Amino acid sequence: MPEFSTAERTFIEQLCFQTLSASAHLLSCLDFKGLRVLSHGLGAVLWHTLPARRSLAIRNIRDHLALPKAESRDIARESFNHNAMSFLEAVLVGRCHFAPPRFLAEDPAQLEAIQHSTRPIVTATGHLGAWELLAGIHESLRPAGAHSAVVVRRYNSRPFNDLMMALRGSHGIEVVGHREASGRVLQILRKQGTVAFLVDHHTGSNESTRIEFLGEPATVNIGPAVLAVRGRALIRPLCLIRKGDSYMLRADTPLDTTTLEGSIDARIHAAAIFYTRGIERMIRQTPEQWFWMHNRWKH
């Protein structure tokens, strides 16, 4: 591999970012239906060119949902289309507004409770359904005047990371990298704000606890639980599911972390169990929309 100077690396990264931005702009010219058609094509490409991921997805579904291999394969194939759509939807974040008929609430009373809450809220979601679009509709998932943010893991590729950060923040929501999240999240929660976390992927042992997830022990990120307990927040599992041409907001009844008892470690563990079970239930309801190709149970 050739060695590049700092100036050369900077130029290459800027060129890559501009190329990715131009591609994202072209994709954003499509409507939801156009992106869905494109996602089926991209999903087919990924299905046929990533045999290891394909096998992993089928095996994960078979082992953790106790389904026959043929049915597991059908769900895995459909999940590739949904996962492709999830990434493509990032280009539409800036155009999203929570309004019918495109966006609907499965339980309007839960949506109203979110919008009129006077408590800080930690939203726990997962790589299920239209997770990228949650950044676009998050303004509707907070009380009027409350600050909101989403916490995300940064990508290793700087150009791709910069693009995704820009797309996720294109609706005005604050996007916080997970490495610098602690102090900023507590500031927001202490002002009765809302913060969203993805809580369903593998996490390093120094940031996690082990909890059974879909029938097998897995490492679960305790960061959201720590911050929710310290910020005296409600924890609300939530996801955005595709329903034909529409999107359905599915939200669980929240956990009030101030009602938890025991030591600080016990309360944090209980909070992590709560959001893990919430996301697990939602995955079981719509398994074809989860990111099964991820190696969730590494250890």
N, C-alpha and C positions, 0 to 999 in steps of 0.2 A: 504494500500500500504506500502511495506517495505521501511525503510529509508536507503539510501545508502551513504557511505562516498564519499568524493570528488574523491579519488583514484578509488573507485568502479564505480562511474559514468563515469569517464574517460575511464576505461577499457571497460565498456559496450558500450560506444559511439564508441570507436575504433573498437570493434568487429563488431558492426552494420555497420560501415563505410566499413570495409574490406569485409563483406558479400555483401553489396550493390555494392561495386566495382567489386567483382568477378562476380556478376550477370550481371553487365553492360558489363564486358569484354566478357562474353559468348554471350550476345545479339549482341555485336559489330561484332562477327564472322559471323552474318547473313548479307546478302546483302539487298538492298532496297526491293526486291520482297519478301524475307523471312520475313522482318519486317512487310510488308503490310499484309501478310497472318496472322501473329501473331496478328496484331492490330485488325483484324476482329474478331478473337476469344476473345480478351480482351474486345473489344467494346461490344460484345454480353453478356459477363459476367457482365460488368458494367450496361448494359441496364436492365438486369433481376434482379440484386441484389441491385440496387439503385432506388427504385420506386419513392422516393421523388424527386431525381434529374431528373428522367425521366419525371415526371409530370411537373416539373418546366420548363424543356426545351421545352416541347410541348406547355405549356401555353405562354412562352416567344415568341415563333415563331408565334403562333396564334394571340397574342395581338399586336405584334410589326411589323409583316409583313402583317397583315390582311388577313390571309389565313384560309381556312377551317381546321377543326380539323384533318381530315384524312391526308391531305397534310402536315400539321404541324407535325404530328406523323412520317410521312415518312422522312421528313427532319431531325427531331430530332434523329431518329434511325441512319441515315447516319452520323450525327454529332458525335455520340458516337464513331464510327469507326475512323473518322478523328482525334478526340481528343486523342484517344488511340495512334494513329500513331504519333501525335505531340510529345507526351512524349517519345515514344520509339526512335524517331529520334535523341534524344539528344545523344545517344551513337555513332552516325555517324558524329557528328560535326567535329571531327578531321580529317575525311576523305573527307570532302566536298571541291570541287573546282568549281567555276562558269565556266562551260564549257559545250557546247552541246555534245551529245543530251540530257543529263540528266537535265541541267539547261539552260533555255532560257529566253530571255527578250521579254515581250509583245511589248514593244516599244524600239527598239535598240537605237534610238536617245536619249531617256531619260537616258538609261544606260551610253551612251557616255558622256552626259552632267554631270552626277554624277562623272564619272571617270576623267573628265578634269576640274572640278570646282576648282576655287581658293578661294572659300568662305568656312567658317565653315558651317557644315550641322548638323541639328538635324533630325534624321530619326524617324518618328512616325509610329509605327506599332501596331499590335494588336494580340490577341489570335485567329488568323485566318490563316488557311493553315498551312504551315510548319514553325511556328515561331521559333522553336528551331534551325532549320538549318540556319537561318539568321546569327547566330554567326559564322558559318563555312564559309559562302560566303561573309562576310562583308569586307574582304580584297579586293574584287572586286568592292565594293560599296564605294570606297574612291579614291581620287586622289593619284597618286603615291607618296609615301613618307609621306603621312599624317597619323597621329596617329588616331586610332579608338578605341571605347569602347562601351560596352552595359551596361545599367543600369538595374538592376533586383531587385526585392523584395526578401528578405531572407526568407527561410522557418523556421518554428518554430523548426523542428527536426534538430539538429546540424549535425548528420551523413548524412541525406538526403541533407541538404543544402550544406555541404562540397562536396558531390558527384556531385551535379548539378553545383556548381561553377567550379569544376575541368573539367567537361565535356564541359561546355560552353566556357571555356578558353583553351580548348585543341588544338585550331587552332592558338593560340598565341594572340588572341584578349584580351584586358583588360576587366575584368568583375568588375563592381563597384556596391556595395550595395547601395540601394536607400537612406539609412539614411546618408551616408557619400558622396553623389554624388555631392553636390553643388560646393564645391571648386574645386574638380578634373575635373568636367565637364567644368567649365569655363576656367581652364588651357588649356584643350584640344581645346576648341572652339577658344580661343585667339591665338592658333597656327595653325588655319585653319584645325583642325581635324574634325572628324565625330563622333557623339554619337547617339546611338539608344535607344529608350524608348518604352515600351508597354504602350499604353494610353487608353485602352478600358475597364478597369475593375473598379469596385467600389472603391472609395477612401474616406478616412475619411474627415470629414467636414473641419478640420483645414488645409488640403492640397488641397482643391478643390474649384471649382466653379460649379454652376448649369447651365447646358446646355441641351437643348433637344437632345436626342439621340434615334434614331429609333422611333420617335413619342412621347416620354415621357421624362420629365425632369429627369436628372440623375446627380450624382456628377462626375465631370471630373477632373482628376489630372492636376493642373496648373504648376507643377514643370517644365516640359519640356518647357512650354510657357515662364515662368520666365527666365529660363536659355538661351533660344533662343533669347529673347529680349535683355537680358543683354550681351550676347555674339555676338550680331549683326549677327545672323546666318540665313541661309535659313532653312525652315521647309519643309521636304518632306515626305508626307504619302507614305508608301510602304508596300507591303506584298509579300509573296511567296506562290503561289497557286499550288496545285497538279493538274496535267493534265495527267491522265493515268500513264505512267511510268516516266513522266518528271515533272519538276517543272517550273512554269512560274513566272518570276519576274514582278510584276505590280507596277508601280510608277506613282504618280501624278506630275503635274507641281508644283514646289515648291513655297512657299510664302517667299518673302524677307522681313524679319522683320524690316529692316531699312526704308521701305516704309510706315510702319504703322504710323498713326497720332493719336493725342490726348494724354491724360495723360498716365503715366506708367501703371496704372490699366486697362485703356481702351485698350492699345496695348497688354497687356498680355491676356485679355479676348478675343480679336480678334484672337490672335494666337491660343488659346485653341479651339475656335470655328472652326478655319480652319482645324486643324488636326482631330477634332471630326467628322466633315463633311466628310473628306477624308476617314477615316476608315469606317464610316457609308456606304458610296457609295460602298466600296469594299465588305462589308458584304452583301449588297443587291445583288451584282453580284454573289456571291458564298455563300449563306446562310448555306449550309450543312457543310461548313468547319469552322464555327465559334463555340465558346465555349458557347453554349446556356444554358448549365446546371449551369452556374454561376448566382448567384442572383444579376444581374446587377443593378436593380432598387430597392434597399433595402428600400429607404425612399420615 
